[in-house]
């Protein structure tokens, strides 16, 4: 199973990504975790990433691509698939990933779009601010604006490619998971596309 998760901050990408990965036996590759790890390492790349995260802005495409593509290809070769959480977030990232996927056989089978109303998303993101200092209410609203501007075009892109599936992410975690698996199980049966 090869899944791209598309969702605004607070829609549950991390939680659902872990559940999907567990169900289908593939790694959950979360760009946010990779970014935070790079920041904690104190490396020059991590310091560059930190500035963007602290401001609530998207990490530039070239840095994201550098951090993510190798992990995607390795997951496909070694474990038969992946669940991508937070990548791609822009059309240029999606185009770079598509080129790599064609060359390596790592093309996504489905782009799963988790969505919820903005007030629900802001409350969720601001509520986790104790654990993640980049998640205050003001930063949450800014991140949602950045998301809408940069990531929303991906929904249209994957819809045109015929691999977009939509799920309402506002109910409880378990209800969302039930709907997610109801959507993904038939895609798994289709095999590679």
Secondary structure, 3 states (H helix, E strand, C coil): CEEEEEECCCCCHHHHHHHHHHHHCCEEEEHHHHHHHHHHHCCHHHHHHHHHHHHCCCCCHHHHHHHHHHHHHHHHHHHCCEEEECCCCCHHHHHHHHHHHHHHCCCCCEEEEEECCHHHHHHHHHHCCCCCCCCCHHHHHHHHHHHHHHCHHHHHHHHHHCCEEEEECCCCHHHHHHHHHHHHHHHHHHCCC
